[in-house]
């Protein structure tokens, strides 16, 4: 097998395992909420830990991808992220959960910057777009993770053995895949941040990722609770599972969609799907309409991140690692605002009304993407 194919398989495995890790935690949020007797506002406050931790990790992640081969911070952060699942499982107080989530999110931040930088570098060796497929595998890992969680919940398996098992599997698989990652990929230029004036190219890309993150992060954290409290579905992971399934489907076909209709039209399509799916789930909060609605939201949000990271890799100001790190900061702020905002809105009004925020965030992709492509044409 050619080295480039081994590199792609190894990188794909890390994307897959990361999705498996994240969904194993996210699909257990309703369990944690009940075990610690948290209301929506308290849960929203605890969930603030993750984006705050990720934001703190910005200087560290940018420095690591500029200083070392990206495989080094990628693997170290992935192993720490996997081990933190065990810490989450053993958290019996809100403070212990905050500490576990802080480390979990910090390691995930460093991993995401490193793995996406590798993906952009590897894509340049191909004559076609492949970045969407990597993110599709992340979503596929998420689907498998939710399915595994659903099976264990139906068998009354407790959260601790569940998360310890996931942690063990992913650590061993990550260690096996490490040796095939890209080497010697440090960027020699574009590694210094310019704080005097924001780069409009990065700014518009960042804003698109921000609004996508509000939707995506909020759906990760609240879809299970929405199905539990609004749809009144006993198997509360159903909404999260359908959302993740259509995210994966979208990311596997997004590269072909982009080649056929272009990135500008794909952003508009994503916005329409998010708005339509959330609206359907709000106005018809029963099982099948909500399932269809969540599938539309999953399909709509999925293409935004890989598309935007691909555009970031073409920045004339920054290296791919720094550009992705900057744009990921907008994503973190979206995660910072989205899930807690839903918690506070749900506590003040109700969970169904709070989901209107996702629909509005989706619509914002249209004007911002149009402004970005106008700017891009003026640069070319």
N, C-alpha and C positions, 0 to 999 in steps of 0.2 A: 504494500500500500504506500502511495506517495506521502511524503511528509506533510504536505499541505492538507491532505485529507485527514491524517491523524490529528493535526492541529485543530481542524474544524470539529472533528468528533469530540476531542477533549474539551474544547470550549463549549460545545453544545451540551456536554454532560454537566458542566458547571452551571450553565443557565438552568437546565432542568432541575438539578438538585437544589438550587437556590429557590426556585418556585415551590418545590416540595417542602422545603423548610418553612418558607413564609406562610404558605396556606395551612400548614399544620398548626402554626400559632394562631393565625387569624380565624380559622374555623373553630377554635376552642374559646374564642372570646365570650360567647354566651355562657359557657361553662365557668369561666373565670369570674364573670359578672355575678353569677349566682353564688359561687363558692365564697366570694368575698363580700357578698351582700351589698353591691354597689348600685346606685341609681344612675340614670343616664348622664347627669352632669358630672358625677364623680368619675364615671368611666371615661367621659370625654377629657377630664382633667388629667387622668393617668395616661391616656393616649397621647397627650401633649409631649410626653417624655421622648417619644420616638423621633418626631421631626426636630425637636430641640437638640437632641443628641446628634442627629445627622448634621444639623447646621453647625454645631460645634466642631464636627469632624471635617468641615470644608478645608481649612488650611492644611490639615494633616493629610487628607486624601490627595489634594493637589500636589503637595510636596512629595509624597510617596511615588506617584506615577511619573513625576519628573526626575526623581533621584535614582530609582531602581528600575530594573526590568519589571514590567507590570505583573508577571507571573508570581513574583515574591509577595507583594501586598495582597494580590488576588487570593492566593492560597492561604496565607496566614489569616486574613480576614474571614475567609470562608470557614476555616476550621473553628475559629472563635465563635462565629455566628451559629454554627451547628451545636457547639457545646452550650451556648446560651439557651437553647431550647430546653435543656435539662434544668437550668436555673429557673426558667419560667414555670416549668412544671412543679418545682418544689417551693415556689413563692406562696406563702400562707398569709402574708400581710400585704397591704397596699404598698408599704415602703419597700419590701423585698421585691415586689413586682416591678416597681419603678426602677430599681437597680438593675434587675435582669433585662428589662426592656431598654434601658439606656445602653448597656453593653451590646445587646442584640442589634439595636439600630445603628450604633456607631460602627460595628463590624460590617453590617450590611451596606452602609454608606461607602466605606473603603472598597469593599468587594465590587459594588455596582460601578464605581468609577473605573476600577482596574479592568473588569471584565468587558465593559463597553468600549474602553480604549483598545483592548485587544481585538474586539469584534470589528471596529472601524479599520484597524490596521490590516487585519486578515482580509476584509472585504476588498481592499484595494488590490489584492493579488488575484481577484476574480474578475471576469468580464461581465458580471451581472450582479444585481443586488441580492445579498444574502442576509442582511441584518435583520429583516423581519422574521426570518426563520429562527434565528437565535431567540428572539423575544417570544416567538410562538412556542418554543421548547420551554421557556420559563413558565408560560401559562399552562402548558401541558403538565409540567411538574406540579403546578398548582392544582390542576384537576385531579391528578393522581393522589395528591395530598388530601384534598377534600374528600375524595372517594374513600380513601383509607380511613380518614377520621370518621366518616359516616358509618362505615362498616364497624369500627370499634365502638362507636356510640350505641349502635343497634345491639352489640354484644355486651353492653354495659362494662366495657373496659375503661378503667380510670385514666385520667389525664397523665399522671406521672409515668406509668409504663409506656403509654403511647408516645410521649415526647422523648423519653429516653431511647426508645427503639429507633425513632426517626433520627435522632442525633447520632447514634452508633452507625446506622447505615450510611448516612451522608458523609461522616468523617472518613470512613474506610474507602468509600467511592472517590472522594476528593483526593485522598492521598494517592490512589492508584492512577488518577488522571493527570496529576501534576506534571509528570515528566514529559508530556507531549505538548505543553503550552508553548506559545511563541517565546522566543528568546531574543535578546539584543534589540529591544524595541523602544529604548529610551529616545525621547525627542530632544534634539540638540538646539532647537530654537522655539520661540513662541511660548516659553514657560514663565514669563514674567507678567504679572497682572498690572493693568493700567487703571488706576483709580481716578485719574483726573476727569475723564469723560467716558460715560458708558458707550460701548460699541453698539450701535443700533442693530446690527446684524444679530448679535448675541441677545440683545434686549428683546426683540420680537420673538425669537425662538424660545427664549426663557418664559415669556408671557404665555405662549401656547402650551408649553409644558406645565406651567403653573395651573392653568384652568383644567387641563387634562388630569393633573394630580389631585385637584379638588374632587373631581368625579371618581377617579380610580381609587384613590386612598380612602375616600368616604365609603365607597361600595365594598372595599375589602373589609372595613371595620364594622359596617352597619347592615350589610345585606342579610346576614344571619339573624340579627335582632329584628330587622324589618319583617322577615318571614315568620319569626316567632311571635311578635307582638301585634303586627298589623294584618298579615295574611292569616295568622293563627294556624300555622303549619307545624305539626309536631316534629317532623324531620326538618329542623330549621336550616340545615346546611344546603337544602335544595336550591335556594336562591343564589347562594354563593357559588354552588357547583355549576349552575347554568350560566352565570355571569363569566366564570373562569373558562368554561367550555367554549363560549363564543369569542372570548378574547383570544384563545389559542387558535381557533379556526380563522379569525380575522388576520392574525399575525402570519399564519402560514400562507395566506392568499394575498396579503397586503402588497408584497413585492410585485406580483402580477397586476394587481389593481392599479398600482402607481404607474407601472409601465404602460398601461392601457389608457388611463384617463389623466395622469399627471398628479403631482403632489398637491397643487393648488385645489383641484377638484376633490381630492381625497380628504383634505381638511374640512371642506364644506360638507361632504358626505358624512364624515364623522360627527360633526356638530348636529346635523339633522337627526341622525340615529340616536344620539344621546338624548336630545330633547324629546323625541317621539317615545323612546323607551321609558323615560322617567314619567312622562305625562300619562302613558298607559298604566303604569304601576300605581300612580297616585289616584287616578279617577276610577280605576277598576281594581281595587285591592283584594282580589281573590286569586286563587292558585294559578290558573292558566294564564290570565292576562298579565299577572306579575311575572310569571316565567318568561312569557314572550317579551315583556318590557325589559327585564333584566338581560335577556339575550341580546336585544338591540343595543342596550347601553354597553355591554361587553364588546360587541362588534365595533361600536363607534369609538370607544376610548382606545382600543388596542393599537391602532396604527399610528397614533400621534407620537408616542415616545420613540419607537425605532425610526420613524420618518425624521423627527426633529434631531435625533442624535446623528443621523446620516448627514443632514445639512450642517450640523455643527462641525463635523469632520472636515468640511470644506472652508472653514473660516480662514481668512487671509491674515488675521491678527494673532490668533492663538494656535498652539499645537492641539491635536485632537484631545489629549488628556485634559489639558486646562480648559478647553472649550466645553467639553462634556461636564467637567467639574462645575463650571460656572452655571451651565444650564440646569444641572442637577440641583443647584442651590434653589432655583425657582421652583423646582419640583418639591423640594423639601418644605419650602414655605407654603406651597399648596397643601402638602400633607399636614403641615402645622395648623393651617386654618380649617381645612375641610372636616376631618373627623370630629375634632372638638366642637366646631361650629354646629354640626348636626346634633351633637349631644346637648348643647345649650338650647338650641332651637326646639328640640324635642321635649326638653324639660319645661320650657316656657309655653309651648303650644302642644304639639304632638309630633310623633315621628313621621307621620305621613306628610304633614305640612312642611317639615324640615327638608324633605327631599326635593322641594322646589329649587333649593340652592344648586343642586346638581344640574337641573335643566338649564338654569341661567348660566352656569359656568360653561356648559356645552355650547350654548349659542355664541358665547364670546369668541370661540375659535374662528368664526367667520370673518369679522372685521379685522382681527389681528393678523390672520393668515394672509388676507388680501393686502394689508399694509406691508407685510414682509416681502411678498413676491413683487410688489411695486418697487421696493427698495432693492431687491436682488437684481431686477432688470436694469435699474439705474447704475448698478455697479459693473454690470457686464458690458 
